[in-house]
Amino acid sequence: MRKTIPLDQLTIGMTIVGMDKSWLATPFLRHRVRITRRNQIDKLKRVGVRFVEVEGEKGEEAVAVPPPGENPTPILARVPDEPLESQPDHRTTTFDEELPVAHDIYRSAKGVVEAAMNDVRIGRAIDGDGINELVTGMVDSILRNADALVSLSRLKSFDEYTFFHSVNTSVLSVALGRRLGLSPQTLHLLGSGTLLHDIGKTKIPLEILNKPGRFEPHEFEIMKQHALRGVEVLSATTGFQEEIVRPALEHHERVDGTGYPFGRQRAELTPFGLIASIVDVYDAMTSDRCYHKGLPAHRVLQHLYNLGRDGHLDSKFVQQFIQCVGVYPVGSCVLLDTGEAGIVSQLNEDQPVNPKVILVRDANLCTMPPKPINLKEQETKPIRKIIAVMDSKELTIDVEMYLGAARSNT
């Protein structure tokens, strides 16, 4: 039985199946929502909903009571006020042990994203089982040792930017979520949502999506539609929970209301959206695009810090992300106090300023045979220290070549 009622008559236990506003203008992404909390009604009032269409069994308006012991708080609210920095490291494998597994997951992830986007383009349903299996493996790997899979986010391809960007955004988001103390269940939802956060780009004309240059204003307005088009695709996908849709909707929103598609502010955004917005910027700015070269990671981290400080991104999440990828992210080109230059190959979480480095330039900055060292465990002099971050392009250092060779030997 369905009936239309004023919003003031909506009570806990009712199921909404329609309203006098677009669903996309509300906090709810599904076109059918059971009211379980008073704040859901308050949110509808704030966006201007006046009438709703409700559905109930024989017109009854039963109050929904959660089972004993069940936490009725929505899953997206279960983010600790403080990150779990003080908790012991629960990793169960070493970096070298986890790296081969991470390689397999990363290669599979690129293929899964590519297949999902191709399916959407030709009107087929997304393979939810494939997404689920992949993200389960990704979350398990990051819980065992986050550094292995995170280090692979350096892998990028100019020709396949969208696929690699989706994978990297998912990997880095799950790693940040782990640092924030999210449960494995929540990490799985976060990983799935960020893996598909750009799925709406499949609905953007290819001549705009692949334009080799900056967009004209009217083209950018079309490009901005990918957020809502992604919501449409994911909301129509059977088996996907609402949380999975949030990164697609919110990854271009900003906490001060200057983002799109709705210009929502901090209180209206979910943790998934706040996380996705940070990681999306980081991976996009460190990637080579048709209209700009990727920037060094340390410069992008400084930019993110400034965006957090100035109120565009969530400052607490930004600070935790910087700690997550490291003071010197994997792939950074660093100058040592000996005059040598090297590439950061692995983080030491307990000593972030002393990572593992592959020396590739001698004290005269001339090419030398690669020499791996761990700045944390130096026993012979000279005791090396990092004094600056350098641009690998200026030194003509092929970072991926060195890291790839190092990984193939592990």
C-alpha positions as CSV (number, residue, x, y, z in Angstrom):
1,M,0.0,0.0,0.0
2,R,1.4,3.4,-1.0
3,K,0.3,6.9,0.0
4,T,1.6,10.5,-0.1
5,I,2.0,12.3,3.2
6,P,3.4,15.6,4.4
7,L,7.0,15.2,5.7
8,D,5.9,16.1,9.2
9,Q,3.9,12.8,9.3
10,L,6.9,10.7,8.3
11,T,8.0,8.4,11.2
12,I,10.6,5.8,11.9
13,G,9.7,2.5,10.4
14,M,8.2,3.9,7.2
15,T,9.7,3.2,3.8
16,I,10.0,6.1,1.3
17,V,9.5,5.2,-2.4
18,G,9.0,8.8,-3.7
19,M,9.2,12.5,-2.9
20,D,8.7,15.9,-4.3
21,K,12.4,16.4,-4.8
22,S,15.0,14.6,-7.0
23,W,16.6,11.8,-5.1
24,L,20.0,13.2,-6.1
25,A,19.2,16.4,-4.2
26,T,18.8,14.4,-1.0
27,P,21.3,12.4,1.2
28,F,19.8,9.2,-0.1
29,L,21.0,7.6,-3.4
30,R,18.5,4.7,-3.6
31,H,15.0,5.2,-4.8
32,R,13.7,3.3,-1.8
33,V,14.7,4.1,1.8
34,R,13.5,2.7,5.1
35,I,13.6,5.4,7.8
36,T,15.4,4.0,10.8
37,R,16.7,7.2,12.5
38,R,15.2,10.6,13.2
39,N,18.2,12.4,11.6
40,Q,17.1,11.0,8.2
41,I,13.9,13.0,8.4
42,D,15.8,16.1,9.6
43,K,18.1,15.8,6.5
44,L,15.0,15.7,4.2
45,K,13.7,18.9,5.8
46,R,17.0,20.6,5.3
47,V,17.0,20.0,1.5
48,G,13.4,21.2,1.2
49,V,11.4,18.0,0.9
50,R,7.7,18.7,1.8
51,F,5.9,15.5,0.7
52,V,6.9,11.9,0.5
53,E,5.4,8.8,-0.9
54,V,5.6,5.9,1.6
55,E,4.9,2.2,1.4
56,G,3.9,0.0,4.3
57,E,2.5,-3.4,4.9
58,K,-1.3,-3.0,5.0
59,G,-0.7,0.7,5.8
60,E,0.8,-0.1,9.2
61,E,3.6,2.2,10.5
62,A,5.7,-0.1,12.6
63,V,8.6,1.4,14.4
64,A,11.9,-0.2,13.4
65,V,13.8,-1.5,16.4
66,P,17.4,-2.8,15.9
67,P,18.1,-6.3,17.1
68,P,19.8,-6.6,20.5
69,G,23.4,-5.6,20.4
70,E,23.2,-4.1,16.9
71,N,24.6,-0.7,16.5
72,P,22.1,1.4,14.5
73,T,24.7,4.0,13.6
74,P,25.2,4.1,9.8
75,I,28.4,2.5,8.7
76,L,29.7,5.7,7.3
77,A,29.6,7.3,10.7
78,R,31.9,4.7,12.2
79,V,35.1,6.6,11.9
80,P,37.0,7.1,15.1
81,D,37.5,10.7,16.2
82,E,41.2,10.0,16.5
83,P,43.3,7.7,14.2
84,L,44.7,4.5,15.6
85,E,48.3,5.8,15.6
86,S,49.0,4.5,19.1
87,Q,47.9,1.0,18.3
88,P,50.6,-1.7,17.6
89,D,51.4,-2.6,14.0
90,H,49.2,-5.6,13.1
91,R,50.9,-6.5,9.8
92,T,51.4,-10.2,9.5
93,T,53.8,-10.3,6.5
94,T,56.9,-8.5,5.6
95,F,57.1,-6.1,2.6
96,D,59.1,-8.6,0.5
97,E,56.7,-11.5,1.4
98,E,53.6,-9.4,0.5
99,L,54.9,-7.8,-2.7
100,P,54.4,-10.7,-5.1
101,V,50.8,-11.1,-3.9
102,A,50.3,-7.3,-4.2
103,H,51.6,-7.4,-7.8
104,D,49.0,-10.1,-8.7
105,I,46.2,-8.1,-7.1
106,Y,47.3,-4.8,-8.8
107,R,47.4,-6.5,-12.2
108,S,44.0,-8.0,-11.7
109,A,42.6,-4.7,-10.5
110,K,43.5,-2.9,-13.7
111,G,41.7,-5.6,-15.7
112,V,38.6,-5.6,-13.5
113,V,38.2,-1.8,-13.8
114,E,38.7,-1.9,-17.5
115,A,36.1,-4.7,-17.9
116,A,33.6,-2.8,-15.7
117,M,34.0,0.4,-17.8
118,N,33.6,-1.5,-21.0
119,D,30.5,-3.3,-19.7
120,V,28.9,0.0,-18.8
121,R,29.7,1.5,-22.2
122,I,27.9,-1.3,-24.1
123,G,25.0,-1.4,-21.6
124,R,25.9,-4.6,-19.7
125,A,25.7,-4.9,-15.9
126,I,28.9,-4.5,-13.9
127,D,30.3,-7.8,-12.6
128,G,29.7,-7.3,-8.9
129,D,31.1,-10.7,-8.0
130,G,34.4,-9.8,-9.7
131,I,34.5,-6.4,-7.9
132,N,33.8,-8.1,-4.6
133,E,36.5,-10.8,-5.0
134,L,39.1,-8.2,-6.1
135,V,38.4,-5.8,-3.3
136,T,38.5,-8.6,-0.7
137,G,42.0,-9.5,-1.9
138,M,43.0,-5.9,-1.8
139,V,41.8,-5.2,1.7
140,D,43.3,-8.5,3.0
141,S,46.7,-7.5,1.4
142,I,46.6,-4.0,3.0
143,L,45.7,-5.4,6.4
144,R,48.7,-7.8,6.1
145,N,51.1,-5.1,5.0
146,A,49.9,-1.9,3.5
147,D,53.2,-0.7,2.2
148,A,53.4,-3.4,-0.5
149,L,50.3,-2.5,-2.4
150,V,50.6,1.2,-1.7
151,S,54.1,1.2,-3.3
152,L,52.6,-0.1,-6.5
153,S,50.4,3.0,-6.8
154,R,53.5,4.5,-8.5
155,L,52.7,2.4,-11.5
156,K,51.0,4.7,-14.0
157,S,50.3,4.6,-17.8
158,F,49.7,7.7,-19.8
159,D,47.6,5.8,-22.3
160,E,45.5,4.1,-19.6
161,Y,45.2,6.9,-17.1
162,T,41.6,6.3,-16.1
163,F,42.1,2.6,-15.3
164,F,45.3,3.1,-13.3
165,H,43.8,6.1,-11.6
166,S,40.8,4.1,-10.4
167,V,43.0,1.3,-9.0
168,N,45.4,3.7,-7.3
169,T,42.6,5.7,-5.8
170,S,41.1,2.5,-4.3
171,V,44.4,1.2,-3.0
172,L,45.4,4.5,-1.3
173,S,41.8,5.1,0.0
174,V,41.8,1.6,1.7
175,A,45.3,2.3,3.1
176,L,44.1,5.6,4.5
177,G,41.0,4.0,5.9
178,R,43.1,1.4,7.6
179,R,45.1,4.1,9.3
180,L,41.9,5.8,10.4
181,G,40.8,2.6,12.1
182,L,38.0,1.5,9.8
183,S,36.8,-2.1,10.1
184,P,37.5,-4.6,7.4
185,Q,33.8,-4.5,6.4
186,T,33.9,-0.8,6.0
187,L,37.3,-0.9,4.1
188,H,35.7,-3.3,1.7
189,L,32.9,-0.8,0.9
190,L,35.4,2.0,0.7
191,G,37.6,0.0,-1.7
192,S,34.7,-0.9,-3.9
193,G,33.3,2.6,-4.1
194,T,36.7,4.3,-4.9
195,L,37.5,1.6,-7.4
196,L,34.4,2.6,-9.3
197,H,34.4,6.4,-8.5
198,D,35.0,7.4,-12.1
199,I,32.6,4.9,-13.7
200,G,30.5,7.9,-14.8
201,K,33.2,8.8,-17.3
202,T,32.0,6.0,-19.5
203,K,28.9,8.3,-20.2
204,I,31.0,11.3,-21.2
205,P,31.6,11.8,-25.0
206,L,35.1,10.4,-25.9
207,E,36.0,13.6,-27.8
208,I,35.8,15.4,-24.5
209,L,37.1,12.6,-22.2
210,N,40.2,12.2,-24.4
211,K,40.8,15.8,-25.4
212,P,44.5,16.5,-25.5
213,G,44.3,19.8,-23.7
214,R,42.4,21.8,-21.2
215,F,38.6,21.9,-21.4
216,E,36.7,24.9,-22.7
217,P,34.1,26.1,-20.1
218,H,31.2,24.3,-21.8
219,E,33.3,21.1,-22.1
220,F,34.1,21.2,-18.4
221,E,30.4,21.5,-17.6
222,I,29.9,18.3,-19.5
223,M,32.9,16.6,-17.9
224,K,31.5,17.5,-14.4
225,Q,28.5,15.4,-15.2
226,H,30.5,12.3,-14.7
227,A,29.9,12.4,-10.9
228,L,26.1,12.2,-11.3
229,R,26.3,9.8,-14.2
230,G,28.4,7.5,-12.0
231,V,25.7,7.7,-9.3
232,E,23.1,6.6,-11.9
233,V,25.2,3.6,-13.0
234,L,26.0,2.4,-9.5
235,S,22.5,3.0,-8.0
236,A,21.1,0.8,-10.8
237,T,23.6,-2.0,-10.1
238,T,22.0,-4.8,-8.1
239,G,23.7,-5.7,-4.9
240,F,25.7,-2.5,-4.4
241,Q,25.1,-0.8,-1.0
242,E,24.5,2.9,-0.9
243,E,27.9,3.5,0.7
244,I,29.6,2.3,-2.5
245,V,28.0,5.1,-4.4
246,R,29.3,7.9,-2.2
247,P,32.8,8.2,-3.6
248,A,31.4,8.7,-7.1
249,L,29.0,11.4,-5.9
250,E,31.4,13.2,-3.5
251,H,35.0,12.9,-4.8
252,H,34.8,16.4,-6.3
253,E,33.0,18.0,-3.4
254,R,35.0,20.3,-1.0
255,V,34.4,20.9,2.7
256,D,33.9,24.6,2.1
257,G,31.1,24.1,-0.4
258,T,33.2,25.0,-3.5
259,G,33.1,21.6,-5.2
260,Y,30.6,19.9,-7.4
261,P,28.0,18.6,-8.3
262,F,26.0,20.1,-5.4
263,G,28.5,22.3,-3.5
264,R,27.9,20.5,-0.3
265,Q,29.8,21.4,2.8
266,R,31.6,19.4,5.5
267,A,28.6,18.4,7.6
268,E,26.8,17.1,4.5
269,L,29.7,14.9,3.3
270,T,30.5,11.3,4.3
271,P,33.9,10.0,5.4
272,F,34.0,8.0,2.1
273,G,33.6,11.2,0.1
274,L,36.2,13.1,2.2
275,I,38.7,10.3,1.8
276,A,38.1,9.9,-2.0
277,S,38.5,13.7,-2.6
278,I,42.0,13.7,-1.0
279,V,43.3,10.6,-2.8
280,D,41.7,11.6,-6.1
281,V,43.7,14.9,-6.1
282,Y,46.9,13.2,-5.1
283,D,46.9,10.5,-7.8
284,A,45.7,12.9,-10.5
285,M,48.4,15.5,-9.7
286,T,51.2,12.9,-9.6
287,S,50.2,11.4,-12.9
288,D,51.2,12.4,-16.4
289,R,48.2,13.8,-18.3
290,C,47.7,15.0,-21.8
291,Y,47.9,18.6,-20.6
292,H,50.5,18.4,-17.8
293,K,53.3,16.3,-16.5
294,G,52.9,14.6,-13.1
295,L,54.3,16.5,-10.2
296,P,56.7,15.0,-7.6
297,A,54.9,13.4,-4.7
298,H,56.3,15.8,-2.1
299,R,55.0,18.8,-4.0
300,V,51.6,17.3,-4.2
301,L,51.6,16.5,-0.5
302,Q,52.5,20.1,0.3
303,H,49.6,21.2,-2.0
304,L,47.2,18.8,-0.2
305,Y,48.4,20.2,3.2
306,N,47.7,23.7,2.0
307,L,44.2,22.7,0.8
308,G,43.5,21.2,4.2
309,R,44.9,24.3,6.0
310,D,42.8,26.6,3.8
311,G,39.6,24.6,4.4
312,H,39.1,23.0,1.0
313,L,39.8,19.4,2.1
314,D,39.4,17.8,5.5
315,S,42.6,18.8,7.3
316,K,42.7,15.8,9.7
317,F,42.3,13.3,6.9
318,V,44.9,15.1,4.9
319,Q,47.4,14.9,7.7
320,Q,46.7,11.2,8.1
321,F,47.1,10.6,4.4
322,I,50.5,12.3,4.4
323,Q,51.5,10.0,7.2
324,C,50.0,7.1,5.3
325,V,52.1,7.6,2.1
326,G,55.1,8.7,4.1
327,V,57.2,11.9,4.4
328,Y,59.1,10.6,1.4
329,P,56.6,8.5,-0.6
330,V,57.8,5.5,-2.5
331,G,59.3,6.7,-5.8
332,S,60.6,10.0,-4.4
333,C,64.0,11.0,-5.6
334,V,66.1,12.2,-2.6
335,L,69.4,13.9,-2.1
336,L,71.6,12.7,0.7
337,D,74.1,14.6,2.8
338,T,76.9,12.7,1.0
339,G,75.9,14.3,-2.3
340,E,74.5,11.0,-3.5
341,A,71.0,10.7,-5.0
342,G,68.6,7.8,-4.7
343,I,65.0,6.6,-5.0
344,V,62.8,5.7,-2.0
345,S,61.9,2.1,-2.5
346,Q,60.1,1.3,0.8
347,L,58.9,3.1,3.9
348,N,60.0,2.4,7.5
349,E,56.8,3.3,9.4
350,D,58.6,3.6,12.7
351,Q,61.2,6.0,11.2
352,P,59.5,7.8,8.4
353,V,62.5,10.1,7.7
354,N,64.8,7.1,7.2
355,P,63.3,4.9,4.4
356,K,64.9,2.3,2.3
357,V,66.6,3.9,-0.7
358,I,68.2,2.7,-3.9
359,L,71.3,4.8,-4.6
360,V,71.6,5.6,-8.3
361,R,73.9,8.6,-8.4
362,D,77.2,9.0,-6.7
363,A,78.5,12.1,-4.8
364,N,79.1,13.8,-8.2
365,L,75.6,12.9,-9.3
366,C,77.0,10.6,-11.9
367,T,75.2,7.3,-12.7
368,M,76.3,4.4,-10.5
369,P,75.2,0.7,-10.2
370,P,72.0,0.6,-8.1
371,K,72.9,0.1,-4.5
372,P,70.0,-0.5,-2.0
373,I,70.5,0.8,1.5
374,N,68.2,1.0,4.6
375,L,68.7,4.4,6.2
376,K,67.2,3.0,9.4
377,E,69.9,0.3,9.8
378,Q,73.2,1.9,8.9
379,E,76.2,0.3,10.7
380,T,79.1,1.7,8.7
381,K,80.1,5.2,7.9
382,P,79.2,7.5,6.3
383,I,75.9,7.6,8.1
384,R,73.7,9.0,5.3
385,K,70.7,11.3,5.9
386,I,68.2,12.8,3.4
387,I,68.6,16.5,3.1
388,A,66.3,17.3,0.1
389,V,63.8,15.9,-2.4
390,M,64.7,16.3,-6.0
391,D,62.9,16.2,-9.3
392,S,63.7,12.8,-11.0
393,K,63.0,14.4,-14.4
394,E,65.7,17.0,-13.9
395,L,68.2,14.3,-13.0
396,T,66.9,12.1,-15.9
397,I,66.3,9.2,-13.5
398,D,63.9,6.6,-14.7
399,V,62.2,5.8,-11.3
400,E,60.0,3.0,-12.6
401,M,62.9,1.3,-14.2
402,Y,64.8,1.1,-11.0
403,L,61.9,0.2,-8.8
404,G,60.8,-2.4,-11.3
405,A,64.2,-4.0,-11.4
406,A,64.3,-4.0,-7.6
407,R,60.9,-5.6,-7.3
408,S,61.7,-8.3,-9.8
409,N,64.6,-9.3,-7.6
410,T,62.5,-9.7,-4.4
